[in-house]
Amino acid sequence: MDVSWLRVLLDNISSYLSLSSMEGLLHSNPAYEYYTRGEDISKLLMPVLDNLIDSDAAPSELLNNGFEELSQYVDELRDQFQSWQPLSTRIFYVLRIESLASKLRESSLEVFQLLKHCEQHLPADLLSPSFEECIELVKLVAREEISYTIDQALKDQKKGVGPTLEVMLKIAKCVGLRSNQEILIEGVVLSNIKETAEITDNDTEAEYLDGLISLTTRMHDYLTDIKHAQLRCPVRVPSDFRCSLSLELMTDPVIVASGQTYERVYIQKWIDMGLMVCPKTKQALSHTTLTPNVIVRAFIASWCETHNIYPPDPLELIQSSQPFPLLVESGSGDDSSGTELDDSHKSEKAASLDDEELHQIFSRSASAPGIVSDVFSKTKRRTYAADRSGALTRSNIPWKFPEERHWRQPGIISATIRETGSSSCIDPEVKKLIEDLTSSSLDTQREATAQIRILSRNSTDNRIVIARCGAIPSLVSLLHSTDEGIQTDAVTCLLNLSINNNNKSLIADSGAIEPLIHVLKTGYLEEAKSNSATTLFSLSVIEEYKTEIGKAGAIEPLVDLLANGSLSGKKDAATALFNLSIHHENKTKVIEAGAVRYLVELMDPAFGMVEKAVVVLSNLATVREGKIAIGEEGGIPVLVDVVELGSARGKENATAALLQLCTHSPKFCNTVIREGVIPPLVALTKSGTARGKEKAQNLLKYFRAQKANQRRD
């Protein structure tokens, strides 16, 4: 029996263990804990494998397969640890490492169990320690998975009930987000990945990334509260007076190309690290010029004088300590910071200046000679303008009171909006519009829904305010309006509001699902039907609503839209059907409604829907009825075409569907082979996504096994 995989495995284990001797390689690696898990397993395996290779024992085919699998996981883990870059996403990196470490653990258990099964045929010196002892030792290797904690945190975040501080600190520690710097970098990287997902219409990944971005934003907010508690100021420092990098009161505020303001030494440190992106807005910096923000500096000086506060020297801070505040202290086992955070977090309403304090500052400034009164009187009437180079500057931007400013990062949907003690500047307008929604005048209703649609279109803050003011029940009732404009605007408003995760449950709990299905079935305009489908998709992101939407009768009208709608409507229907078909109970309903025929038709590249159609078919292929329908509707040839000519994600999903079909029916298997799938599958094993490679390898293995069985017969 060939022992080549045993030798390869030994070599890979040696290479993996040698990482610990390479100074600096594992230092600060966020997944170091997982390296030690792999190290423990490798040290158990190595003496057994050494003795086995020196013996005359011939590994069975099953053992050789086990060695091959183990070798692959050890090799991939080594590559991952060697490829770590500090400006990569820590969360995705740790999740990838965790997945490989879990596979290594399970695979090593299987190998030891196989060795135990055939121990009577092995030399006695292989049995110390016994395979039973090795199995028990592998079981003792930690298997706690941060992926589960992150998933639960995202679910809690969607429901608006968390995550708790304890969970936040656990995630931060496990993925290596120890400082404000690392949190901000993570937010930048995740935003870039999300942008790519949106460009490729990968809505599921974009939604997941949105949750992770919100999670990192919460970590930044918590760290801000911790830092405030440590400042020991007699009053809370206004958030707009603190640098979001250092979290300290600014003494030399400067404006960067994005128009945001930071403490000079800290933003210079950020830029020197090669981060040419604004920490707040995630916007690429077109230049590195730092312009003094004399307005903010003057207001800070006046505020400090009013409260008899002396700001810290940023140069001393950056030289004497960490350049960015810490969230998780290395090796810290106490939870004192968590207690401190809880206390300060309860007083978030004090984060902004109250009206009386603002009056004191501006009255003092206006009556006193100097830069504050002069600058304020000259700038309060100015508007944004571009300088000669076309870049926006802040020297001519009007000052806004702290409670009126919203420096939210694009792409981030905050789980909560901070209360400032005063109403949002658009609250009165929104409340008046909500009153108009219930007016007996169609013209008034029409104007109100149109205005709310505009307000909710691009602003995260507006979506939160509109929902908080109670617009959702009135909008839901207008889904039954006989006026096509009102109905279309109402459903579009709900779609816009549903982008915010907290609003999803508010919409569903307001009884919106059945009215949305009513619009889907009988909507006056194609736009109303299409946006209703997208809203149902948005709600179905929450697991419990997948079942509710399916039971309420959404699937048949979605399939009808897939068959007869405009191209945009077809795409929206396919997206909604994909998410609903994740739930097992809905798969049969989708198939019985006749979706497979239309999905196969839409795999014509002329529709531009190949990837959307394939991913739904891949879902449906996991049940018997789906396999039969795909085969009967002529889906096999087009799936093979996608494996050969589709996008990377399309090839992956088409291969997954074909694997399901082939393992279900020898007839389907023969058809797939006759369609010429083997060459593109071989190519996919070399150049596809990780999942695509795995599925292609499994399908090729299945073909070989079937061929071997035919020979024996």
Stockholm file with secondary structure:
# STOCKHOLM 1.0

chainA/1-713         MDVSWLRVLLDNISSYLSLSSMEGLLHSNPAYEYYTRGEDISKLLMPVLDNLIDSDAAPSELLNNGFEELSQYVDELRDQFQSWQPLSTRIFYVLRIESLASKLRESSLEVFQLLKHCEQHLPADLLSPSFEECIELVKLVAREEISYTIDQALKDQKKGVGPTLEVMLKIAKCVGLRSNQEILIEGVVLSNIKETAEITDNDTEAEYLDGLISLTTRMHDYLTDIKHAQLRCPVRVPSDFRCSLSLELMTDPVIVASGQTYERVYIQKWIDMGLMVCPKTKQALSHTTLTPNVIVRAFIASWCETHNIYPPDPLELIQSSQPFPLLVESGSGDDSSGTELDDSHKSEKAASLDDEELHQIFSRSASAPGIVSDVFSKTKRRTYAADRSGALTRSNIPWKFPEERHWRQPGIISATIRETGSSSCIDPEVKKLIEDLTSSSLDTQREATAQIRILSRNSTDNRIVIARCGAIPSLVSLLHSTDEGIQTDAVTCLLNLSINNNNKSLIADSGAIEPLIHVLKTGYLEEAKSNSATTLFSLSVIEEYKTEIGKAGAIEPLVDLLANGSLSGKKDAATALFNLSIHHENKTKVIEAGAVRYLVELMDPAFGMVEKAVVVLSNLATVREGKIAIGEEGGIPVLVDVVELGSARGKENATAALLQLCTHSPKFCNTVIREGVIPPLVALTKSGTARGKEKAQNLLKYFRAQKANQRRD
#=GR chainA/1-713 SS CCCHHHHHHHHHHHHHHGGGGSTTTSTTCTTHHHHHHHHHHHHHHHHHHHHHHHSSCCCCHHHHHHHHHHHHHHHHHHHHHHTCCTTSCHHHHHHHHHHHHHHHHHHHHHHHHHHHHTGGGSCGGGGSSCHHHHHHHHHHSCCCCHHHHHHHHHHHHHHTSCCCHHHHHHHHHHHTCCBHHHHHHHHHHHHHHHHHHHHTTCHHHHHHHHHHHHHHHHHHHHHHHHHHHHHCCSSCCCGGGBCTTTCSBCSSEEECTTSCEEEHHHHHHHHHTTCCBCTTTCCBCSCCCCEECHHHHHHHHHHHHHHTCCCCCHHHHHHHSCSSCBSSCTTCCCCHHHHHHHHHHTTGGGGSCCHHHHHHHHHHHHHSCSHHHHHHHHHTTCCCCBCTTSCBCSTTCCCCCGGGCCCCCTTCCCSSCCCCSSCCTTHHHHHHHHHHHTCSCHHHHHHHHHHHHHHHHHCHHHHHHHHHTTHHHHHHHGGGCSCHHHHHHHHHHHHHHHTSHHHHHHHHHTTCHHHHHHHHHHCSSHHHHHHHHHHHHHHTTSHHHHHHHHHTTCHHHHHHHHHHSCHHHHHHHHHHHHHHHTSHHHHHHHHHTTHHHHHHHTTSGGGSCHHHHHHHHHHHTTSHHHHHHHHHTTHHHHHHHHHHHSCHHHHHHHHHHHHHHHHHCHHHHHHHHHTTCHHHHHHHHHHSCHHHHHHHHHHHHHHHHHHHHHHHC
#=GC SS_cons         CCCHHHHHHHHHHHHHHGGGGSTTTSTTCTTHHHHHHHHHHHHHHHHHHHHHHHSSCCCCHHHHHHHHHHHHHHHHHHHHHHTCCTTSCHHHHHHHHHHHHHHHHHHHHHHHHHHHHTGGGSCGGGGSSCHHHHHHHHHHSCCCCHHHHHHHHHHHHHHTSCCCHHHHHHHHHHHTCCBHHHHHHHHHHHHHHHHHHHHTTCHHHHHHHHHHHHHHHHHHHHHHHHHHHHHCCSSCCCGGGBCTTTCSBCSSEEECTTSCEEEHHHHHHHHHTTCCBCTTTCCBCSCCCCEECHHHHHHHHHHHHHHTCCCCCHHHHHHHSCSSCBSSCTTCCCCHHHHHHHHHHTTGGGGSCCHHHHHHHHHHHHHSCSHHHHHHHHHTTCCCCBCTTSCBCSTTCCCCCGGGCCCCCTTCCCSSCCCCSSCCTTHHHHHHHHHHHTCSCHHHHHHHHHHHHHHHHHCHHHHHHHHHTTHHHHHHHGGGCSCHHHHHHHHHHHHHHHTSHHHHHHHHHTTCHHHHHHHHHHCSSHHHHHHHHHHHHHHTTSHHHHHHHHHTTCHHHHHHHHHHSCHHHHHHHHHHHHHHHTSHHHHHHHHHTTHHHHHHHTTSGGGSCHHHHHHHHHHHTTSHHHHHHHHHTTHHHHHHHHHHHSCHHHHHHHHHHHHHHHHHCHHHHHHHHHTTCHHHHHHHHHHSCHHHHHHHHHHHHHHHHHHHHHHHC
//
